Each structure stands twice: as C-alpha cells, then as structure tokens.
Amino acid sequence: MIKGRDIIIVGQQPWDVEIGSNCKNIALEFSKHNRVLYVNSPLDRITLMRNGSDVKIKKRKEIIEGRATGLIQISDNLWNLYPDSMIESINWISIHPLFKVLNKINNRRFASSIQKAIIKLGFTEFILFNDNDMFRSFHLKEMLNPVLSVYYSRDYMLAVDYWKKHGEKMEPQLITSSDICVANSTYLADYCRQYNPNSYYVGQGCELDLFMNFNGVAPDEIKKIPGVKIGYVGALLGLRLDINILIRIAKSRPQWQLILVGPEDDLFKESELHQLSNVHFIGSKPPDDLPAFINSFDICLNPQVISQVTIGNYPRKIDEYLAMGKPVIATSTPFMEAVFSNYTYLAKNAAEYIDLIELALQEDGKEKQLKRRGFAAEHTWENSVAEIYKAIEKHLD
C-alpha cells in the first residue's frame, strides 16, 4: 500500500458526472491514505456554445471568469479542481501536425490551471494518474514533472471515431512515454504492453453492497410476468448488444420471458423484438431499483457484440449478476474466458446461448449461487487499487 503521497488524477469524467465512474472510485480509494487532487476535464469552446444554459457549464464559466473558486475540498484528503481556463475545440482538424500544435497549446492552458492548485495545496513529488485522457493530458508529464506518471486504460477508445481520428497516433505515444500503464482487462493490458513493457492488469472494482445485501421483493412490472424469466439490465445499445441473439432466444423458446431493463437506442426501438409477445421492455430504472429486477430473473444475460468496442471491456454488470448468485450466460471473449469462465456460461452464438440457458436452469442450486457470490465479492475497489499500488511501487524509485 502507498501512504502519505500526493496524487493528481486527470481523465475523461468530471467529478460531477451522474453515471458511475471507475476513476472516481479509484480516487476515493487513493484518498484513504494519500492526498488526492481530482481534476475535471477543462471546458472547451464548442461545449460552451452548445450547452451554455446547462447549470454545470454555467458553473465552469463562472470559474473561468474568476467569479467563483474552482478548487473544492470534498473530504479530508480529497480535492476537486474545476480548471480556470478554457481550451479550444480542435478535433475537427484533419491535418495531424496542426492538431498537435494546437493540442499542445490546450495542454499548456490545462497544465497552468493544475499548477496553481499544486502550489495552493502544497503538493510535492506527486504521482500523475491519467484515466484514458489521450489528448488534453498528452503533455502533462513534461509540463507538470510528476515523480511518476501512470496511464490507466479502461476502454479501447480507438474503436470510437472521435478518438480514432488522432488517437491512433497519439495514444501509443502517450502509453510509451508514461512510466507505467495499468488496465482493467487483460486485453487492454496486452494492448498497452505493445508500447510499454511496464503494463499491468489490475482488475476491476465494483460497488456491490447494494446487490449482495438485497432482501426486497420483485417489482410490480415483474410480478405479472409468468414463467421462466431471462433478463438483461443496462443500456440497450445496438453497437454493444447482439439484437439477433435476443430475437433467436425469444423466438426459439416462446415459453421463456425475455425482460430488458434499460434505455433503448434507435436500433433497439426499431427491432423485431418489439413485435414478440414474450419480450418485455421495462425502460430506465434508478440504480437503487436494479437489484430487485436482477433478483427476479432466473437467468441473466450479457449478449455482447464482438467488436473493437466490446472485446476488451470489463462488463461490470457480470459482477452485479454474480453478486446476487444468478446464473449468467454471456458472450465468449478472451477476457471473459480468462477471468469469468469458472462462474459463468460463455456462448459463441445464438444456438449456444439457448443450449446454455437450458443447462443453467437445470444445474442451478444453492452451492453454485454461493460460489458466484463469493467470487464477485473479491472484485472490490480496495483490491483493484492494491494492484495499482503494487505496479506503482515497482517503479516509484
């Protein structure tokens, strides 16, 4: 464990983001024994123009104009910084050398804001922890001079066009120049290792108390659905989920009830699933309500599409399913095979999904449920950060 250090965190998600954030959880864990400055991404000009009436954007504008303070203490060892400078929106630029020049100017503005907070807080010999921020934080190692720089890879960002445009050249350079890289999946650790031999798999933490300790009743929407209930909880995105697998399951076994909990994108809204009587779209639900839905399922699914977007990600919902002891059928990927194969059923196509659902229904029992819950309980932020600490300690001197 690392204690008594100063740590600066930069990344994709600001502290005031509503959705769950790996980096916020890591910051909270770091701050138990170290001083931590969590830096929000700087406001860019196009975001201001498009969303100027948003309360969060107004707050950032006030700070940039000097009408409010941008350094806020969250707890004894944790501060949140709203940068007091604006950066330019430059990703539309196609000429890469020009993008690099303008990006360095953006980095200089960003670094200047951080440097003011470093002086105010008295941070010394700090560790810089970069959560997948390959553009705005590209030059921060040279500009802030940390004692150690860490690049954290939690998603394969280059699968998204916005990041791919310049990131194909810049992320490998950033990984190479970082002192160490840590990743939440074996796939991403291997990816980082292509450019930096000091790359480590550190696992994934999850906040599972809500799921492990659930003792409520089934939601009203579920009580009226008879028979075997097969469910998925999460955003219904055609880019990430295989709609055809869900259609095959519902059509092949009309006696099964397929329950989908979460917001839909256009691909799902327009899909054949809406014409099938044994498919039930529940819609979005508050996070605190999700355990009740999962608890009511006989089988839980994660039918991912195999793509660059999904192949390396850590599906946190798997841990949530397992924390409730549920049988899980998921798409087979190298990462799922390496980490989850002893506690889930992994399918390569729709036919295997159907066969494995039937097998899981037959095999399920108290002993298997306890093993699943015990395995999920190992995936804490304390354990994940402990692995990050091990990687840092190898190179800190």
TORMARFI-631646 format. One record per residue (C-alpha): residue in one letter; x negated, y negated, z negated; residue number from 1. Coordinates in steps of 0.001 Angstrom, whole numbers, plus 500000, padded with zeros to 6 digits. Each point is the difference from the previous one (the first is absolute). Example, Ala and Ser with C-alpha at 12.3 -4.5 7.8 and 13.67 -1.06 7.14 Angstrom:
REC;A;487700;504500;492200;1
REC;S;498630;496560;500660;2
//
This chain:
REC;M;500000;500000;500000;1
REC;I;498871;496470;500800;2
REC;K;500514;497493;497191;3
REC;G;499326;496325;499479;4
REC;R;499510;499162;503694;5
REC;D;501503;497250;502119;6
REC;I;501963;501242;503026;7
REC;I;501485;497971;502862;8
REC;I;502722;501631;502116;9
REC;V;501003;498810;503472;10
REC;G;502402;501775;502311;11
REC;Q;503159;500192;502040;12
REC;Q;502675;499582;497342;13
REC;P;500451;496953;497755;14
REC;W;500856;500460;496348;15
REC;D;503559;498737;500532;16
REC;V;500862;502688;502564;17
REC;E;503167;501911;499048;18
REC;I;499035;503427;501342;19
REC;G;497646;502413;498286;20
REC;S;496330;499287;500495;21
REC;N;497002;502275;499512;22
REC;C;497800;497001;499468;23
REC;K;502142;498479;497249;24
REC;N;499986;503325;498149;25
REC;I;496220;500220;500368;26
REC;A;499630;496427;498731;27
REC;L;502059;500783;496913;28
REC;E;497860;503075;499311;29
REC;F;496756;498057;500559;30
REC;S;501183;497292;497594;31
REC;K;500296;502412;497078;32
REC;H;496224;499811;499546;33
REC;N;498788;497242;502356;34
REC;R;500813;496426;500973;35
REC;V;501855;499968;503319;36
REC;L;500798;497230;502464;37
REC;Y;502726;501109;502438;38
REC;V;499927;497723;503047;39
REC;N;503084;499545;502156;40
REC;S;499479;499830;503750;41
REC;P;499733;496365;501143;42
REC;L;502946;498304;501672;43
REC;D;499616;499729;503769;44
REC;R;501461;497238;502142;45
REC;I;502469;502091;502018;46
REC;T;501471;501529;496838;47
REC;L;500510;496496;498632;48
REC;M;501713;498894;503222;49
REC;R;502270;503041;500197;50
REC;N;500858;500423;496321;51
REC;G;499514;496551;498519;52
REC;S;503309;500133;498131;53
REC;D;499093;503223;498179;54
REC;V;499461;499463;496257;55
REC;K;496680;501859;500050;56
REC;I;498706;497977;502945;57
REC;K;501070;496751;498324;58
REC;K;497997;500989;496929;59
REC;R;496889;500635;502096;60
REC;K;500430;496669;501794;61
REC;E;500216;498144;496682;62
REC;I;496724;501608;498886;63
REC;I;498259;499122;503268;64
REC;E;501201;496402;499649;65
REC;G;498681;499861;496425;66
REC;R;503423;499635;498388;67
REC;A;499751;503315;498059;68
REC;T;497273;502189;498575;69
REC;G;499116;503147;501908;70
REC;L;498283;501920;497193;71
REC;I;502476;501824;497792;72
REC;Q;499206;502275;497063;73
REC;I;502124;503156;500043;74
REC;S;498537;501738;496944;75
REC;D;496944;499821;497751;76
REC;N;497638;501331;502677;77
REC;L;501920;499349;503215;78
REC;W;500360;496820;502087;79
REC;N;501813;499404;503291;80
REC;L;498641;497449;502474;81
REC;Y;502074;498197;502628;82
REC;P;497360;498577;502406;83
REC;D;500065;496200;500261;84
REC;S;499085;499913;503693;85
REC;M;501881;500977;503137;86
REC;I;498571;502172;502758;87
REC;E;500784;499885;503704;88
REC;S;502035;502679;501794;89
REC;I;497553;501368;502553;90
REC;N;500881;503608;500764;91
REC;W;501642;498955;503303;92
REC;I;496548;499138;501364;93
REC;S;498846;502691;502435;94
REC;I;496379;498903;500399;95
REC;H;498284;501903;497201;96
REC;P;496883;497765;499611;97
REC;L;502273;496968;499585;98
REC;F;502158;501878;497499;99
REC;K;496874;500839;497982;100
REC;V;498906;496357;499829;101
REC;L;503431;498798;498863;102
REC;N;500361;502925;497604;103
REC;K;496739;499008;498303;104
REC;I;501401;496481;499486;105
REC;N;503116;501569;498427;106
REC;N;497769;502144;497789;107
REC;R;498054;496930;498900;108
REC;R;503199;498240;498908;109
REC;F;501171;503108;498170;110
REC;A;496628;500501;498305;111
REC;S;499979;496351;498862;112
REC;S;503306;500501;498159;113
REC;I;498719;503161;498341;114
REC;Q;496714;498345;499038;115
REC;K;501862;497287;498053;116
REC;A;501795;502699;497976;117
REC;I;496710;501854;499421;118
REC;I;498491;496855;498478;119
REC;K;503090;499219;497935;120
REC;L;500205;503526;498574;121
REC;G;496244;500352;499563;122
REC;F;499817;503226;501987;123
REC;T;496450;501328;500443;124
REC;E;498505;503028;501747;125
REC;F;503467;500897;501201;126
REC;I;501173;502932;502087;127
REC;L;501951;499144;503170;128
REC;F;502835;502456;500763;129
REC;N;501538;499614;503473;130
REC;D;503341;501678;500629;131
REC;N;500020;500542;503791;132
REC;D;499633;496254;500774;133
REC;M;497805;500240;503083;134
REC;F;500384;496459;501401;135
REC;R;500525;497406;497246;136
REC;S;497446;501698;497725;137
REC;F;497499;501102;502654;138
REC;H;497251;497571;498877;139
REC;L;500719;499865;496266;140
REC;K;497072;502217;499066;141
REC;E;497499;497563;501521;142
REC;M;501910;496908;498847;143
REC;L;500695;501021;496378;144
REC;N;496938;502211;499387;145
REC;P;501557;502696;497752;146
REC;V;497800;502455;498164;147
REC;L;501894;502774;501831;148
REC;S;502585;499954;502800;149
REC;V;502666;502718;500300;150
REC;Y;502239;500573;503026;151
REC;Y;503243;501826;499142;152
REC;S;501691;501881;502854;153
REC;R;503585;501052;499265;154
REC;D;501529;499904;503502;155
REC;Y;498687;500454;503516;156
REC;M;500607;496370;500932;157
REC;L;498719;500317;503565;158
REC;A;503093;501994;500973;159
REC;V;501907;496690;499870;160
REC;D;499536;497700;503024;161
REC;Y;499467;496875;497884;162
REC;W;496976;501503;498248;163
REC;K;498758;502029;502968;164
REC;K;499490;496935;502224;165
REC;H;496875;498804;498186;166
REC;G;499805;502591;497243;167
REC;E;498592;502727;502235;168
REC;K;496774;498024;500024;169
REC;M;500153;498292;496638;170
REC;E;501133;502691;497562;171
REC;P;497100;502379;500819;172
REC;Q;497615;497055;499485;173
REC;L;501606;499143;496671;174
REC;I;499875;503621;498831;175
REC;T;496319;500178;501004;176
REC;S;499091;496792;498189;177
REC;S;501857;500890;496791;178
REC;D;497926;501593;497253;179
REC;I;502538;502809;499552;180
REC;C;503384;501034;501368;181
REC;V;502758;501783;498120;182
REC;A;503135;501515;501531;183
REC;N;503273;501452;498751;184
REC;S;499994;502897;502483;185
REC;T;497371;502444;501207;186
REC;Y;500775;498982;503596;187
REC;L;499204;496344;499316;188
REC;A;496908;500894;497978;189
REC;D;498718;501969;503001;190
REC;Y;500826;497057;502263;191
REC;C;498012;497610;497788;192
REC;R;497128;502470;499763;193
REC;Q;499420;499638;503748;194
REC;Y;498719;496475;499291;195
REC;N;498872;500169;496392;196
REC;P;498620;503158;498341;197
REC;N;500957;498592;496589;198
REC;S;503707;500693;500514;199
REC;Y;502104;501841;497431;200
REC;Y;503449;501519;499659;201
REC;V;501508;498643;496765;202
REC;G;503538;501366;500165;203
REC;Q;503210;498103;499427;204
REC;G;501741;498847;496888;205
REC;C;503756;499960;499600;206
REC;E;502370;498544;497426;207
REC;L;501952;503131;499199;208
REC;D;501489;499394;496544;209
REC;L;503322;499052;501572;210
REC;F;500102;503375;501755;211
REC;M;498416;502241;497369;212
REC;N;502320;498812;497235;213
REC;F;503304;499853;501892;214
REC;N;503020;501451;498177;215
REC;G;502919;498244;501684;216
REC;V;502859;501194;502198;217
REC;A;500502;500222;503753;218
REC;P;501105;496771;501745;219
REC;D;503641;499714;501027;220
REC;E;499022;500118;503699;221
REC;I;498483;503455;499465;222
REC;K;502688;501525;497784;223
REC;K;502480;500101;502872;224
REC;I;497584;501846;502344;225
REC;P;500383;503809;499736;226
REC;G;497503;502779;500681;227
REC;V;496212;500087;500368;228
REC;K;498581;496488;499919;229
REC;I;496825;499250;501940;230
REC;G;498720;496469;499505;231
REC;Y;497522;497332;500937;232
REC;V;499376;496780;498055;233
REC;G;498188;497086;501602;234
REC;A;500019;497680;502983;235
REC;L;501510;501674;503071;236
REC;L;497548;498957;502712;237
REC;G;499839;501712;503368;238
REC;L;496297;499168;500231;239
REC;R;499300;502118;496918;240
REC;L;502753;502635;499813;241
REC;D;500881;502675;502556;242
REC;I;503680;499432;500768;243
REC;N;500166;503111;502195;244
REC;I;499001;502226;497075;245
REC;L;502845;498572;497928;246
REC;I;502451;500524;502872;247
REC;R;498865;503617;500441;248
REC;I;500398;500730;496289;249
REC;A;503507;498522;499877;250
REC;K;501173;501701;503190;251
REC;S;498461;503404;499240;252
REC;R;501475;500231;496518;253
REC;P;503327;498112;499896;254
REC;Q;500634;501401;496505;255
REC;W;497042;497965;498697;256
REC;Q;500528;496348;499108;257
REC;L;497238;497610;501114;258
REC;I;499859;496909;497752;259
REC;L;497883;496998;501024;260
REC;V;499423;497225;497449;261
REC;G;498376;496814;501255;262
REC;P;500193;497168;502524;263
REC;E;500155;500943;503706;264
REC;D;498175;498514;502951;265
REC;D;501607;499768;503450;266
REC;L;498766;503448;501074;267
REC;F;501855;501625;497110;268
REC;K;503093;497823;500424;269
REC;E;500273;501038;503652;270
REC;S;499163;503683;499437;271
REC;E;502252;503032;500384;272
REC;L;499787;500525;496257;273
REC;H;502907;497602;499560;274
REC;Q;502251;502315;502026;275
REC;L;499364;503044;497784;276
REC;S;502536;500618;497224;277
REC;N;497475;501617;497659;278
REC;V;497606;497020;500084;279
REC;H;500605;497326;497367;280
REC;F;498377;496550;500131;281
REC;I;500029;498520;496487;282
REC;G;498174;496729;500761;283
REC;S;497502;498087;497865;284
REC;K;499981;500518;496257;285
REC;P;498071;498290;497179;286
REC;P;496814;501845;498981;287
REC;D;501438;500823;496573;288
REC;D;502873;501897;501663;289
REC;L;497820;502267;502156;290
REC;P;499288;502694;497369;291
REC;A;503731;500699;499720;292
REC;F;500208;500679;503734;293
REC;I;496873;502167;500104;294
REC;N;501211;501954;496976;295
REC;S;503225;500828;501851;296
REC;F;498171;501521;503003;297
REC;D;499405;503735;500304;298
REC;I;497170;499365;502495;299
REC;C;497947;496870;500696;300
REC;L;498594;499160;503434;301
REC;N;497214;497904;501477;302
REC;P;500246;500604;503783;303
REC;Q;497168;497750;501146;304
REC;V;499147;499413;503626;305
REC;I;496382;500927;500627;306
REC;S;498327;496816;501213;307
REC;Q;497104;497714;499170;308
REC;V;502395;498071;497772;309
REC;T;500872;503007;497823;310
REC;I;497237;502583;500272;311
REC;G;497725;498433;497402;312
REC;N;502489;498507;497556;313
REC;Y;500716;501195;496479;314
REC;P;503783;500617;499760;315
REC;R;500809;498798;496482;316
REC;K;503538;501330;500284;317
REC;I;498589;503544;499898;318
REC;D;498790;499380;496455;319
REC;E;503381;498526;499087;320
REC;Y;501773;503092;501312;321
REC;L;497588;502341;498215;322
REC;A;500238;498015;496752;323
REC;M;503661;501036;499905;324
REC;G;499092;503637;500687;325
REC;K;501634;500039;503425;326
REC;P;499062;502346;502866;327
REC;V;498421;497882;502735;328
REC;I;499778;500734;503718;329
REC;A;497675;497592;501802;330
REC;T;498179;499687;503292;331
REC;S;496645;501745;500021;332
REC;T;497011;497678;500348;333
REC;P;496340;500629;499098;334
REC;F;500451;497858;496881;335
REC;M;503203;501758;498913;336
REC;E;498318;503375;500524;337
REC;A;496961;498934;497968;338
REC;V;501846;498438;497039;339
REC;F;503607;501219;499827;340
REC;S;500073;503455;501630;341
REC;N;500315;501910;496695;342
REC;Y;503026;497996;498866;343
REC;T;501942;499239;503185;344
REC;Y;501225;501808;503119;345
REC;L;498290;498602;503104;346
REC;A;501620;500252;503439;347
REC;K;498653;499330;503480;348
REC;N;503307;499787;501869;349
REC;A;503794;500001;499579;350
REC;A;500287;503793;500011;351
REC;E;497496;500272;497153;352
REC;Y;501876;497315;498071;353
REC;I;503183;502077;500156;354
REC;D;498236;503241;499053;355
REC;L;498169;498352;497100;356
REC;I;503161;498366;498650;357
REC;E;501607;503429;499848;358
REC;L;496895;501469;498340;359
REC;A;499834;497184;497452;360
REC;L;503659;500451;499085;361
REC;Q;499332;503695;499325;362
REC;E;496758;499535;498059;363
REC;D;500812;497013;497829;364
REC;G;499947;500560;496259;365
REC;K;498979;498544;496654;366
REC;E;496365;501142;500221;367
REC;K;499458;498367;503387;368
REC;Q;501724;496830;498845;369
REC;L;497688;499704;496981;370
REC;K;496899;500517;502182;371
REC;R;501139;497273;502381;372
REC;R;500613;497567;497149;373
REC;G;496624;500784;498437;374
REC;F;498185;499418;503284;375
REC;A;501728;496664;500613;376
REC;A;499169;498873;496468;377
REC;E;496285;500133;500891;378
REC;H;500433;497219;502574;379
REC;T;499747;497000;497720;380
REC;W;498425;496615;500632;381
REC;E;497714;500692;497067;382
REC;N;498601;503060;501790;383
REC;S;499725;498253;503376;384
REC;V;498203;496994;498531;385
REC;A;497709;502349;498079;386
REC;E;498861;501350;503388;387
REC;I;499477;496440;501250;388
REC;Y;497891;499333;496911;389
REC;K;497878;503086;500712;390
REC;A;499323;498781;503535;391
REC;I;499108;496506;498763;392
REC;E;497696;501299;497277;393
REC;K;497971;501983;502537;394
REC;H;499057;496810;501808;395
REC;L;500321;497178;497476;396
REC;D;496294;499910;499162;397
//
